[in-house]
Amino acid sequence: MKMKEVPKVDRPREKLAKYGPGKLSNSELLAILLRTGAKGINVVELSNKILKKFSGQGLNSAGYKELKNTFGLGPAKACEIIACFELGRRLLQNKKSVLILSPQDVWDELKDIRDHKKEHFVVFYLDTRNQEIQREIISVGTLNANLVHPREVFEPAIGHHAAQIIVAHNHPSGNTEPSPEDIAVTKRLKQAGELLGVELLDHIIITREKFASLKELGQM
């Protein structure tokens, strides 16, 4: 089947534009780079054949001559593939991936707000492997439903294509016991996340010396 015969909703470019890159398969992502297929085969099928030949991960180290002669790719497509991987390597060379797997990890990462005199509400936006995509301070001040609205929390999640989030805030008093407002905000965010398909993994309360997980306390 030619790509123009495929329903628009299933075409790689349209899917990326609507749902983001995280919803596309490796072959669909490669198809966007290649743009066109070869004789008798559409671009997604061609991408599948290429990934199988190079066993997926091996494609990032394939050489120009090897690619140029693969399934009739030619010099232009070979250069595009090589350039894509090289640019990715350069951009990610100095980027440290932070894994957030436990409340301790959150506490370790939030050294900068433990001693603040006002409550800071922070959201960790994570991918499916619990790697941090982005971290944002959503509000400053006493925690309540007006300051921490689901819209303010989940709008960046959609923009960053996050699969899940962890929220945290500091208690200047040094007491890690969750307040009724803490519990109410957590439940509201959890419900909103379920509707949007972005899972709220935990809500961590931190102080200078310790932390508490609402999930471990059974308050989620």
C-alpha positions as a Markdown table, in Angstrom:
| # | Residue | x | y | z |
|---|---|---|---|---|
| 1 | Met | 0.0 | 0.0 | 0.0 |
| 2 | Lys | 1.3 | 3.4 | -0.9 |
| 3 | Met | 1.4 | 6.0 | 1.9 |
| 4 | Lys | -1.1 | 8.2 | 0.1 |
| 5 | Glu | -3.5 | 5.3 | 0.4 |
| 6 | Val | -3.0 | 5.0 | 4.1 |
| 7 | Pro | -5.6 | 6.9 | 6.2 |
| 8 | Lys | -4.1 | 10.3 | 7.4 |
| 9 | Val | -4.5 | 9.4 | 11.0 |
| 10 | Asp | -2.1 | 6.5 | 10.5 |
| 11 | Arg | 0.6 | 8.3 | 8.6 |
| 12 | Pro | 3.8 | 8.9 | 10.6 |
| 13 | Arg | 4.0 | 12.7 | 10.2 |
| 14 | Glu | 0.3 | 13.2 | 11.1 |
| 15 | Lys | 0.7 | 10.9 | 14.1 |
| 16 | Leu | 3.7 | 12.8 | 15.3 |
| 17 | Ala | 2.0 | 16.2 | 14.9 |
| 18 | Lys | -1.1 | 15.0 | 16.8 |
| 19 | Tyr | 0.3 | 12.7 | 19.5 |
| 20 | Gly | 4.0 | 13.5 | 19.8 |
| 21 | Pro | 7.1 | 11.3 | 19.0 |
| 22 | Gly | 6.6 | 9.0 | 21.9 |
| 23 | Lys | 3.5 | 7.4 | 20.3 |
| 24 | Leu | 5.4 | 6.4 | 17.1 |
| 25 | Ser | 7.3 | 3.2 | 16.5 |
| 26 | Asn | 10.9 | 3.2 | 15.5 |
| 27 | Ser | 10.0 | 2.4 | 11.9 |
| 28 | Glu | 7.5 | 5.3 | 11.8 |
| 29 | Leu | 10.2 | 7.7 | 13.2 |
| 30 | Leu | 12.7 | 6.5 | 10.6 |
| 31 | Ala | 10.0 | 6.8 | 7.9 |
| 32 | Ile | 9.7 | 10.5 | 8.6 |
| 33 | Leu | 13.4 | 10.9 | 8.0 |
| 34 | Leu | 13.3 | 9.0 | 4.8 |
| 35 | Arg | 10.2 | 10.6 | 3.5 |
| 36 | Thr | 9.7 | 8.2 | 0.5 |
| 37 | Gly | 9.9 | 4.5 | 0.0 |
| 38 | Ala | 11.5 | 2.4 | -2.7 |
| 39 | Lys | 10.2 | 0.6 | -5.8 |
| 40 | Gly | 7.2 | -1.6 | -4.8 |
| 41 | Ile | 7.5 | -0.7 | -1.0 |
| 42 | Asn | 6.2 | 2.2 | 1.0 |
| 43 | Val | 8.4 | 4.2 | 3.4 |
| 44 | Val | 7.2 | 2.5 | 6.6 |
| 45 | Glu | 7.9 | -1.0 | 5.1 |
| 46 | Leu | 11.3 | 0.2 | 3.9 |
| 47 | Ser | 12.1 | 1.5 | 7.4 |
| 48 | Asn | 11.1 | -1.9 | 8.9 |
| 49 | Lys | 13.5 | -3.6 | 6.5 |
| 50 | Ile | 16.3 | -1.2 | 7.4 |
| 51 | Leu | 15.8 | -1.6 | 11.1 |
| 52 | Lys | 15.8 | -5.4 | 10.8 |
| 53 | Lys | 19.0 | -5.4 | 8.8 |
| 54 | Phe | 20.8 | -3.3 | 11.3 |
| 55 | Ser | 19.1 | -4.8 | 14.3 |
| 56 | Gly | 17.6 | -1.5 | 15.4 |
| 57 | Gln | 20.4 | -0.1 | 17.6 |
| 58 | Gly | 23.1 | -0.9 | 15.0 |
| 59 | Leu | 21.7 | 1.7 | 12.7 |
| 60 | Asn | 23.2 | 4.6 | 14.7 |
| 61 | Ser | 26.7 | 3.4 | 13.9 |
| 62 | Ala | 26.2 | 2.4 | 10.2 |
| 63 | Gly | 28.6 | 4.0 | 7.7 |
| 64 | Tyr | 27.8 | 6.0 | 4.6 |
| 65 | Lys | 28.8 | 3.4 | 2.0 |
| 66 | Glu | 26.9 | 0.7 | 3.9 |
| 67 | Leu | 23.7 | 2.7 | 4.1 |
| 68 | Lys | 23.9 | 4.1 | 0.6 |
| 69 | Asn | 23.8 | 0.6 | -0.9 |
| 70 | Thr | 21.0 | -0.7 | 1.4 |
| 71 | Phe | 17.7 | -1.3 | -0.3 |
| 72 | Gly | 18.4 | 1.5 | -2.8 |
| 73 | Leu | 18.6 | 4.3 | -0.1 |
| 74 | Gly | 21.1 | 6.3 | -2.1 |
| 75 | Pro | 23.5 | 9.1 | -1.0 |
| 76 | Ala | 20.9 | 11.6 | 0.1 |
| 77 | Lys | 19.0 | 9.4 | 2.5 |
| 78 | Ala | 22.2 | 7.8 | 3.8 |
| 79 | Cys | 23.5 | 11.3 | 4.7 |
| 80 | Glu | 20.2 | 12.2 | 6.4 |
| 81 | Ile | 20.3 | 9.2 | 8.6 |
| 82 | Ile | 23.9 | 9.7 | 9.6 |
| 83 | Ala | 23.4 | 13.4 | 10.2 |
| 84 | Cys | 20.4 | 12.7 | 12.4 |
| 85 | Phe | 22.3 | 10.3 | 14.7 |
| 86 | Glu | 25.4 | 12.5 | 14.8 |
| 87 | Leu | 23.3 | 15.6 | 15.8 |
| 88 | Gly | 21.6 | 13.5 | 18.6 |
| 89 | Arg | 25.0 | 12.3 | 19.9 |
| 90 | Arg | 26.3 | 15.9 | 20.1 |
| 91 | Leu | 23.3 | 17.4 | 21.7 |
| 92 | Leu | 23.1 | 14.6 | 24.3 |
| 93 | Gln | 26.8 | 14.3 | 24.9 |
| 94 | Asn | 26.8 | 16.5 | 28.1 |
| 95 | Lys | 23.3 | 15.7 | 29.2 |
| 96 | Lys | 23.1 | 13.6 | 32.4 |
| 97 | Ser | 20.0 | 11.4 | 32.6 |
| 98 | Val | 18.5 | 11.6 | 36.1 |
| 99 | Leu | 16.6 | 8.5 | 37.2 |
| 100 | Ile | 13.8 | 9.1 | 39.7 |
| 101 | Leu | 12.9 | 5.8 | 41.3 |
| 102 | Ser | 12.2 | 6.5 | 44.9 |
| 103 | Pro | 11.2 | 9.2 | 47.4 |
| 104 | Gln | 14.9 | 9.3 | 48.4 |
| 105 | Asp | 15.8 | 10.2 | 44.8 |
| 106 | Val | 13.4 | 13.1 | 44.9 |
| 107 | Trp | 14.7 | 14.4 | 48.3 |
| 108 | Asp | 18.3 | 14.1 | 46.9 |
| 109 | Glu | 17.4 | 16.2 | 43.9 |
| 110 | Leu | 15.6 | 19.0 | 45.8 |
| 111 | Lys | 18.5 | 20.2 | 47.9 |
| 112 | Asp | 17.8 | 23.7 | 46.6 |
| 113 | Ile | 14.3 | 24.0 | 48.2 |
| 114 | Arg | 14.7 | 22.1 | 51.5 |
| 115 | Asp | 15.5 | 25.3 | 53.5 |
| 116 | His | 13.1 | 27.7 | 51.8 |
| 117 | Lys | 10.8 | 29.6 | 54.1 |
| 118 | Lys | 7.9 | 29.3 | 51.7 |
| 119 | Glu | 6.4 | 26.1 | 50.2 |
| 120 | His | 7.6 | 25.4 | 46.7 |
| 121 | Phe | 5.5 | 22.9 | 44.7 |
| 122 | Val | 7.7 | 21.1 | 42.1 |
| 123 | Val | 6.8 | 18.6 | 39.4 |
| 124 | Phe | 9.2 | 16.0 | 37.9 |
| 125 | Tyr | 8.1 | 15.2 | 34.3 |
| 126 | Leu | 9.3 | 11.7 | 33.5 |
| 127 | Asp | 9.5 | 9.3 | 30.5 |
| 128 | Thr | 8.4 | 5.7 | 30.6 |
| 129 | Arg | 11.8 | 4.7 | 32.1 |
| 130 | Asn | 11.5 | 7.1 | 35.0 |
| 131 | Gln | 14.1 | 9.4 | 33.4 |
| 132 | Glu | 13.6 | 13.1 | 34.1 |
| 133 | Ile | 12.6 | 15.1 | 31.1 |
| 134 | Gln | 12.0 | 18.4 | 32.8 |
| 135 | Arg | 11.5 | 19.8 | 36.3 |
| 136 | Glu | 9.3 | 22.8 | 37.0 |
| 137 | Ile | 8.3 | 24.9 | 40.0 |
| 138 | Ile | 4.5 | 25.2 | 39.7 |
| 139 | Ser | 3.7 | 27.4 | 42.6 |
| 140 | Val | 5.2 | 29.2 | 45.6 |
| 141 | Gly | 3.2 | 29.7 | 48.8 |
| 142 | Thr | 0.9 | 27.7 | 51.1 |
| 143 | Leu | -0.3 | 24.6 | 49.2 |
| 144 | Asn | -4.0 | 24.7 | 48.2 |
| 145 | Ala | -6.2 | 23.8 | 45.2 |
| 146 | Asn | -6.1 | 27.3 | 43.9 |
| 147 | Leu | -2.3 | 27.5 | 43.7 |
| 148 | Val | -1.9 | 24.0 | 42.3 |
| 149 | His | -4.5 | 23.5 | 39.6 |
| 150 | Pro | -4.3 | 20.4 | 37.4 |
| 151 | Arg | -4.1 | 22.6 | 34.3 |
| 152 | Glu | -0.8 | 24.1 | 35.6 |
| 153 | Val | 0.6 | 20.7 | 36.3 |
| 154 | Phe | -0.5 | 18.7 | 33.3 |
| 155 | Glu | -0.1 | 21.3 | 30.5 |
| 156 | Pro | 3.7 | 21.1 | 30.7 |
| 157 | Ala | 3.4 | 17.3 | 30.9 |
| 158 | Ile | 1.7 | 17.2 | 27.5 |
| 159 | Gly | 4.2 | 19.7 | 26.1 |
| 160 | His | 7.1 | 17.6 | 27.3 |
| 161 | His | 5.4 | 14.3 | 26.2 |
| 162 | Ala | 5.8 | 13.0 | 29.8 |
| 163 | Ala | 4.4 | 9.5 | 30.5 |
| 164 | Gln | 4.3 | 10.1 | 34.3 |
| 165 | Ile | 5.0 | 12.7 | 36.9 |
| 166 | Ile | 6.1 | 12.9 | 40.5 |
| 167 | Val | 5.1 | 16.0 | 42.5 |
| 168 | Ala | 6.9 | 17.3 | 45.6 |
| 169 | His | 6.8 | 20.3 | 48.0 |
| 170 | Asn | 8.7 | 21.4 | 51.0 |
| 171 | His | 7.4 | 21.9 | 54.6 |
| 172 | Pro | 9.2 | 24.9 | 56.2 |
| 173 | Ser | 8.0 | 23.7 | 59.6 |
| 174 | Gly | 10.1 | 20.6 | 59.4 |
| 175 | Asn | 7.1 | 18.4 | 59.9 |
| 176 | Thr | 6.5 | 15.8 | 57.1 |
| 177 | Glu | 3.0 | 14.9 | 58.1 |
| 178 | Pro | 0.7 | 15.7 | 55.1 |
| 179 | Ser | -2.0 | 18.3 | 55.7 |
| 180 | Pro | -5.6 | 17.8 | 54.6 |
| 181 | Glu | -4.8 | 20.3 | 51.8 |
| 182 | Asp | -1.8 | 18.1 | 50.7 |
| 183 | Ile | -4.0 | 15.0 | 50.5 |
| 184 | Ala | -6.8 | 16.9 | 48.7 |
| 185 | Val | -4.5 | 18.3 | 46.0 |
| 186 | Thr | -2.9 | 14.9 | 45.5 |
| 187 | Lys | -6.2 | 13.1 | 44.9 |
| 188 | Arg | -7.3 | 15.9 | 42.6 |
| 189 | Leu | -4.1 | 15.6 | 40.5 |
| 190 | Lys | -4.3 | 11.8 | 40.5 |
| 191 | Gln | -7.8 | 11.9 | 39.1 |
| 192 | Ala | -6.8 | 14.5 | 36.4 |
| 193 | Gly | -3.8 | 12.4 | 35.4 |
| 194 | Glu | -5.9 | 9.3 | 34.9 |
| 195 | Leu | -8.1 | 11.2 | 32.5 |
| 196 | Leu | -5.2 | 12.6 | 30.6 |
| 197 | Gly | -3.1 | 9.4 | 30.5 |
| 198 | Val | -0.3 | 10.8 | 32.6 |
| 199 | Glu | 0.2 | 8.8 | 35.8 |
| 200 | Leu | 0.9 | 10.5 | 39.1 |
| 201 | Leu | 3.4 | 8.2 | 40.7 |
| 202 | Asp | 3.8 | 9.9 | 44.1 |
| 203 | His | 3.7 | 13.1 | 46.1 |
| 204 | Ile | 6.7 | 13.7 | 48.3 |
| 205 | Ile | 6.9 | 16.1 | 51.2 |
| 206 | Ile | 10.4 | 17.2 | 52.0 |
| 207 | Thr | 12.1 | 19.0 | 54.8 |
| 208 | Arg | 15.7 | 19.8 | 55.6 |
| 209 | Glu | 16.3 | 16.5 | 57.4 |
| 210 | Lys | 13.7 | 14.0 | 56.1 |
| 211 | Phe | 10.9 | 13.3 | 53.6 |
| 212 | Ala | 7.5 | 11.4 | 53.4 |
| 213 | Ser | 5.8 | 9.7 | 50.5 |
| 214 | Leu | 2.0 | 10.1 | 50.3 |
| 215 | Lys | 1.9 | 6.8 | 48.3 |
| 216 | Glu | 3.7 | 4.9 | 51.1 |
| 217 | Leu | 1.4 | 6.5 | 53.6 |
| 218 | Gly | -1.6 | 5.2 | 51.7 |
| 219 | Gln | -2.9 | 8.7 | 50.9 |
| 220 | Met | -3.2 | 8.3 | 47.2 |
